[in-house]
Amino acid sequence: MMSLSTSVIPLVLTVLLGTTAVAQSRTPGVRERKARQLTLPAEEPPVLHPLHVAAHEATTVTFDAPIVPESVDRSVLAPFFSRVAVHEDVLVLKASMDVPAGKEPVITVRFAGPGAPAQVGFVLTTVTAEVDSQVEVLRQGRTAQDLGKELADLRARCVATEAGLATLRAQCALRGLGGAVLMGDVTREGVTVDYLPELPVSMGMTAIGPHVLYRSASTRALSTSLLNPDGSAPWIPGFARMTPRGPNIHGMPVRELPLLMQVTQLAPGERATVVVEWRALPELPVGTHFTLELLDAKGERGVRWEQGVP
């Protein structure tokens, strides 16, 4: 006669295997991160463009023309997104969950300047196979002449970037105060110290003053302390971005500079001094200023000064 314990074993195994199979079937597959371009012809009738989002994934939408940040209805996004950042030419979304079928939010982004189309609409959905990591929105289709000019601008930026890297390599070879003197970063005129009075905007990190600006004849360096809030993911230093603003900045490139920090990352609740250094810029047109961002390796979390120094 079969004992009770022996007869129960197959039943237990069946239940365990069935539970494992259900758990495995509910595990989502890895979505492919997509980078794509969306062109909006001037004569296009109003349509909704799908934007694929997914839980815990950041989706960055850039625009080739200024937008109106207030046109994005944040209230319809609140149930599904832990982060919504809207600037004058970029929209950053980070979903806290997959968007349920039948509850897809719709947002409208209006363009700030004259021209057509006046706006673009998105329906935010979640699909199994992919997620939009980067989407570039072009307000109007570009001609071959426009593409040629863009290619020339990109080549010029590459040359400028390589020149900056060459300077950084030379600086790394000559460390310390003696190296600074040999490089011409410190001269007999010395170094002046100033402080940024403006408080930076938090983009997931907190900058703790004083925000010290060092100026020499040829070099600028900004020093501040960054705090990674409790409950956040570890913060890995990435780069600083200097974006020119003003009425006469045509042809002036966006500059990306390395961040200097003595530790490799900031755990939640930790803080450290961060320094960014750049070469002094030539005389700039009247009214020119810079937006200065200190960002992580993904270009998502950090702090931003709207009125940065040149």
C-alpha positions as a Python dict, from the first residue, in 0.01 Angstrom:
ca = {
    (1, 'M'): (0, 0, 0),
    (2, 'M'): (143, 344, -100),
    (3, 'S'): (211, 567, 197),
    (4, 'L'): (53, 912, 224),
    (5, 'S'): (390, 1090, 206),
    (6, 'T'): (485, 903, -112),
    (7, 'S'): (158, 991, -284),
    (8, 'V'): (188, 1358, -193),
    (9, 'I'): (533, 1401, -352),
    (10, 'P'): (415, 1398, -720),
    (11, 'L'): (138, 1644, -633),
    (12, 'V'): (384, 1885, -466),
    (13, 'L'): (623, 1863, -760),
    (14, 'T'): (338, 1933, -1002),
    (15, 'V'): (231, 2241, -805),
    (16, 'L'): (590, 2371, -781),
    (17, 'L'): (657, 2320, -1150),
    (18, 'G'): (331, 2487, -1241),
    (19, 'T'): (411, 2785, -1018),
    (20, 'T'): (755, 2817, -1177),
    (21, 'A'): (605, 2808, -1525),
    (22, 'V'): (356, 3083, -1436),
    (23, 'A'): (631, 3297, -1284),
    (24, 'Q'): (846, 3252, -1592),
    (25, 'S'): (557, 3339, -1823),
    (26, 'R'): (504, 3665, -1634),
    (27, 'T'): (866, 3772, -1655),
    (28, 'P'): (889, 4040, -1926),
    (29, 'G'): (1148, 3997, -2197),
    (30, 'V'): (1428, 4244, -2249),
    (31, 'R'): (1305, 4531, -2465),
    (32, 'E'): (1524, 4668, -2741),
    (33, 'R'): (1613, 5034, -2687),
    (34, 'K'): (1536, 5231, -3003),
    (35, 'A'): (1673, 5562, -3129),
    (36, 'R'): (1465, 5709, -3410),
    (37, 'Q'): (1385, 6028, -3596),
    (38, 'L'): (1039, 6177, -3654),
    (39, 'T'): (988, 6435, -3930),
    (40, 'L'): (679, 6658, -3920),
    (41, 'P'): (588, 6796, -4265),
    (42, 'A'): (431, 7142, -4254),
    (43, 'E'): (120, 7025, -4435),
    (44, 'E'): (63, 6719, -4215),
    (45, 'P'): (-288, 6703, -4061),
    (46, 'P'): (-308, 6659, -3681),
    (47, 'V'): (-220, 6299, -3595),
    (48, 'L'): (-103, 6120, -3282),
    (49, 'H'): (244, 5971, -3300),
    (50, 'P'): (308, 5662, -3085),
    (51, 'L'): (579, 5696, -2823),
    (52, 'H'): (686, 5362, -2675),
    (53, 'V'): (765, 5383, -2302),
    (54, 'A'): (836, 5114, -2043),
    (55, 'A'): (871, 5079, -1668),
    (56, 'H'): (1196, 5225, -1526),
    (57, 'E'): (1320, 5325, -1873),
    (58, 'A'): (1404, 5685, -1967),
    (59, 'T'): (1270, 5823, -2295),
    (60, 'T'): (1428, 6144, -2424),
    (61, 'V'): (1253, 6345, -2697),
    (62, 'T'): (1452, 6629, -2854),
    (63, 'F'): (1312, 6901, -3081),
    (64, 'D'): (1492, 7102, -3349),
    (65, 'A'): (1277, 7408, -3264),
    (66, 'P'): (1187, 7565, -2925),
    (67, 'I'): (876, 7430, -2755),
    (68, 'V'): (640, 7564, -2487),
    (69, 'P'): (707, 7358, -2170),
    (70, 'E'): (372, 7459, -2018),
    (71, 'S'): (188, 7296, -2310),
    (72, 'V'): (267, 6947, -2175),
    (73, 'D'): (-14, 6834, -1944),
    (74, 'R'): (175, 6676, -1654),
    (75, 'S'): (-145, 6569, -1475),
    (76, 'V'): (-224, 6300, -1733),
    (77, 'L'): (131, 6165, -1696),
    (78, 'A'): (143, 6158, -1316),
    (79, 'P'): (-16, 5812, -1269),
    (80, 'F'): (242, 5641, -1489),
    (81, 'F'): (565, 5844, -1470),
    (82, 'S'): (810, 5907, -1186),
    (83, 'R'): (992, 6180, -1378),
    (84, 'V'): (867, 6439, -1627),
    (85, 'A'): (1117, 6707, -1729),
    (86, 'V'): (1031, 6961, -1998),
    (87, 'H'): (1284, 7220, -2117),
    (88, 'E'): (1288, 7457, -2413),
    (89, 'D'): (1392, 7188, -2663),
    (90, 'V'): (1380, 6852, -2482),
    (91, 'L'): (1126, 6628, -2307),
    (92, 'V'): (1245, 6356, -2067),
    (93, 'L'): (1007, 6088, -1940),
    (94, 'K'): (1077, 5801, -1700),
    (95, 'A'): (791, 5558, -1651),
    (96, 'S'): (724, 5407, -1308),
    (97, 'M'): (520, 5127, -1466),
    (98, 'D'): (418, 4985, -1801),
    (99, 'V'): (120, 5178, -1939),
    (100, 'P'): (-189, 4951, -1924),
    (101, 'A'): (-373, 4882, -2247),
    (102, 'G'): (-671, 5110, -2287),
    (103, 'K'): (-528, 5378, -2054),
    (104, 'E'): (-267, 5529, -2285),
    (105, 'P'): (-218, 5901, -2200),
    (106, 'V'): (-210, 6158, -2479),
    (107, 'I'): (4, 6473, -2464),
    (108, 'T'): (37, 6772, -2696),
    (109, 'V'): (361, 6970, -2735),
    (110, 'R'): (328, 7318, -2886),
    (111, 'F'): (613, 7489, -3067),
    (112, 'A'): (711, 7832, -2938),
    (113, 'G'): (791, 8014, -3262),
    (114, 'P'): (588, 8078, -3575),
    (115, 'G'): (573, 7817, -3846),
    (116, 'A'): (404, 7490, -3922),
    (117, 'P'): (308, 7255, -3779),
    (118, 'A'): (215, 7446, -3465),
    (119, 'Q'): (219, 7138, -3242),
    (120, 'V'): (279, 6764, -3226),
    (121, 'G'): (74, 6502, -3041),
    (122, 'F'): (196, 6179, -2881),
    (123, 'V'): (12, 5875, -2749),
    (124, 'L'): (224, 5695, -2487),
    (125, 'T'): (206, 5318, -2510),
    (126, 'T'): (396, 5014, -2387),
    (127, 'V'): (483, 4732, -2626),
    (128, 'T'): (658, 4404, -2561),
    (129, 'A'): (952, 4417, -2799),
    (130, 'E'): (1094, 4770, -2774),
    (131, 'V'): (1113, 5104, -2594),
    (132, 'D'): (1195, 5445, -2741),
    (133, 'S'): (1517, 5555, -2575),
    (134, 'Q'): (1582, 5861, -2793),
    (135, 'V'): (1345, 6030, -3038),
    (136, 'E'): (1451, 6332, -3244),
    (137, 'V'): (1158, 6541, -3367),
    (138, 'L'): (1221, 6754, -3676),
    (139, 'R'): (959, 7022, -3724),
    (140, 'Q'): (1007, 7029, -4100),
    (141, 'G'): (1180, 6800, -4344),
    (142, 'R'): (1538, 6901, -4422),
    (143, 'T'): (1674, 6958, -4770),
    (144, 'A'): (2000, 6817, -4901),
    (145, 'Q'): (2152, 7161, -4845),
    (146, 'D'): (2041, 7154, -4481),
    (147, 'L'): (2192, 6807, -4433),
    (148, 'G'): (2519, 6922, -4590),
    (149, 'K'): (2537, 7219, -4354),
    (150, 'E'): (2463, 6994, -4056),
    (151, 'L'): (2741, 6756, -4162),
    (152, 'A'): (2984, 7047, -4189),
    (153, 'D'): (2882, 7166, -3842),
    (154, 'L'): (2932, 6816, -3700),
    (155, 'R'): (3279, 6794, -3854),
    (156, 'A'): (3367, 7131, -3702),
    (157, 'R'): (3246, 7013, -3364),
    (158, 'C'): (3456, 6695, -3394),
    (159, 'V'): (3766, 6905, -3469),
    (160, 'A'): (3694, 7129, -3170),
    (161, 'T'): (3634, 6827, -2945),
    (162, 'E'): (3958, 6663, -3052),
    (163, 'A'): (4146, 6985, -2981),
    (164, 'G'): (3994, 6992, -2633),
    (165, 'L'): (4093, 6629, -2573),
    (166, 'A'): (4449, 6705, -2679),
    (167, 'T'): (4463, 6982, -2419),
    (168, 'L'): (4324, 6750, -2152),
    (169, 'R'): (4582, 6483, -2237),
    (170, 'A'): (4861, 6737, -2197),
    (171, 'Q'): (4716, 6852, -1866),
    (172, 'C'): (4700, 6495, -1736),
    (173, 'A'): (5070, 6452, -1815),
    (174, 'L'): (5157, 6767, -1616),
    (175, 'R'): (4985, 6743, -1278),
    (176, 'G'): (4996, 6972, -977),
    (177, 'L'): (5079, 7338, -935),
    (178, 'G'): (5403, 7304, -1131),
    (179, 'G'): (5214, 7150, -1421),
    (180, 'A'): (4959, 7433, -1409),
    (181, 'V'): (5242, 7686, -1435),
    (182, 'L'): (5403, 7501, -1726),
    (183, 'M'): (5069, 7479, -1906),
    (184, 'G'): (5008, 7851, -1861),
    (185, 'D'): (4696, 7793, -1653),
    (186, 'V'): (4859, 7984, -1365),
    (187, 'T'): (5058, 8297, -1447),
    (188, 'R'): (5202, 8584, -1248),
    (189, 'E'): (4856, 8740, -1247),
    (190, 'G'): (4747, 8450, -1025),
    (191, 'V'): (4398, 8305, -976),
    (192, 'T'): (4087, 8494, -872),
    (193, 'V'): (3806, 8334, -675),
    (194, 'D'): (3437, 8412, -718),
    (195, 'Y'): (3111, 8252, -612),
    (196, 'L'): (2801, 8176, -817),
    (197, 'P'): (2509, 8351, -644),
    (198, 'E'): (2243, 8165, -841),
    (199, 'L'): (2106, 7841, -697),
    (200, 'P'): (2108, 7557, -950),
    (201, 'V'): (1798, 7366, -1057),
    (202, 'S'): (1789, 7010, -924),
    (203, 'M'): (1754, 6730, -1180),
    (204, 'G'): (1760, 6443, -932),
    (205, 'M'): (2071, 6570, -747),
    (206, 'T'): (2132, 6848, -494),
    (207, 'A'): (2418, 7097, -527),
    (208, 'I'): (2547, 7220, -191),
    (209, 'G'): (2728, 7553, -186),
    (210, 'P'): (2947, 7738, -191),
    (211, 'H'): (2972, 7710, -570),
    (212, 'V'): (3327, 7836, -623),
    (213, 'L'): (3453, 7971, -956),
    (214, 'Y'): (3830, 7990, -1009),
    (215, 'R'): (3957, 8215, -1289),
    (216, 'S'): (4307, 8233, -1430),
    (217, 'A'): (4431, 8399, -1747),
    (218, 'S'): (4339, 8101, -1964),
    (219, 'T'): (4133, 7861, -1752),
    (220, 'R'): (3808, 7847, -1559),
    (221, 'A'): (3712, 7585, -1299),
    (222, 'L'): (3385, 7546, -1109),
    (223, 'S'): (3379, 7350, -783),
    (224, 'T'): (3065, 7242, -600),
    (225, 'S'): (2941, 6955, -382),
    (226, 'L'): (2677, 6715, -509),
    (227, 'L'): (2449, 6516, -280),
    (228, 'N'): (2276, 6199, -400),
    (229, 'P'): (1938, 6191, -217),
    (230, 'D'): (1840, 5894, -3),
    (231, 'G'): (1643, 5634, -195),
    (232, 'S'): (1801, 5722, -529),
    (233, 'A'): (2012, 5500, -753),
    (234, 'P'): (2394, 5532, -732),
    (235, 'W'): (2516, 5836, -923),
    (236, 'I'): (2809, 5788, -1164),
    (237, 'P'): (2978, 6112, -1280),
    (238, 'G'): (2946, 6178, -1650),
    (239, 'F'): (3003, 6516, -1813),
    (240, 'A'): (2926, 6887, -1799),
    (241, 'R'): (2733, 7048, -2084),
    (242, 'M'): (2766, 7420, -2167),
    (243, 'T'): (2488, 7535, -2401),
    (244, 'P'): (2511, 7891, -2539),
    (245, 'R'): (2201, 8110, -2510),
    (246, 'G'): (2134, 8452, -2654),
    (247, 'P'): (2036, 8637, -2970),
    (248, 'N'): (2371, 8610, -3154),
    (249, 'I'): (2499, 8257, -3093),
    (250, 'H'): (2476, 8120, -3448),
    (251, 'G'): (2754, 7867, -3508),
    (252, 'M'): (2856, 7859, -3141),
    (253, 'P'): (2876, 7489, -3044),
    (254, 'V'): (2750, 7312, -2736),
    (255, 'R'): (3052, 7210, -2529),
    (256, 'E'): (3072, 6885, -2332),
    (257, 'L'): (3344, 6862, -2067),
    (258, 'P'): (3454, 6584, -1829),
    (259, 'L'): (3356, 6595, -1462),
    (260, 'L'): (3635, 6549, -1208),
    (261, 'M'): (3552, 6363, -885),
    (262, 'Q'): (3779, 6168, -651),
    (263, 'V'): (3530, 5881, -605),
    (264, 'T'): (3388, 5668, -884),
    (265, 'Q'): (3025, 5703, -776),
    (266, 'L'): (2794, 5844, -511),
    (267, 'A'): (2578, 5600, -318),
    (268, 'P'): (2238, 5719, -189),
    (269, 'G'): (2293, 5974, 88),
    (270, 'E'): (2657, 6040, -6),
    (271, 'R'): (2811, 6370, -120),
    (272, 'A'): (3140, 6467, -286),
    (273, 'T'): (3315, 6761, -446),
    (274, 'V'): (3278, 6783, -823),
    (275, 'V'): (3493, 7004, -1047),
    (276, 'V'): (3453, 7100, -1412),
    (277, 'E'): (3730, 7285, -1598),
    (278, 'W'): (3726, 7466, -1932),
    (279, 'R'): (3940, 7701, -2135),
    (280, 'A'): (3850, 8070, -2119),
    (281, 'L'): (3624, 8168, -2408),
    (282, 'P'): (3703, 8458, -2642),
    (283, 'E'): (3502, 8778, -2627),
    (284, 'L'): (3136, 8687, -2669),
    (285, 'P'): (2847, 8879, -2830),
    (286, 'V'): (2651, 9105, -2597),
    (287, 'G'): (2369, 8918, -2423),
    (288, 'T'): (2534, 8574, -2447),
    (289, 'H'): (2513, 8342, -2149),
    (290, 'F'): (2537, 7967, -2095),
    (291, 'T'): (2322, 7697, -1945),
    (292, 'L'): (2559, 7481, -1742),
    (293, 'E'): (2459, 7122, -1656),
    (294, 'L'): (2650, 6870, -1444),
    (295, 'L'): (2519, 6526, -1545),
    (296, 'D'): (2566, 6157, -1477),
    (297, 'A'): (2702, 5908, -1730),
    (298, 'K'): (2356, 5869, -1890),
    (299, 'G'): (2299, 6244, -1917),
    (300, 'E'): (1985, 6222, -1704),
    (301, 'R'): (2046, 6317, -1339),
    (302, 'G'): (2237, 6618, -1212),
    (303, 'V'): (2199, 6993, -1159),
    (304, 'R'): (2161, 7291, -1395),
    (305, 'W'): (2249, 7659, -1381),
    (306, 'E'): (2034, 7858, -1623),
    (307, 'Q'): (2270, 8156, -1623),
    (308, 'G'): (2613, 7990, -1630),
    (309, 'V'): (2939, 8178, -1662),
    (310, 'P'): (3150, 8170, -1985),
}
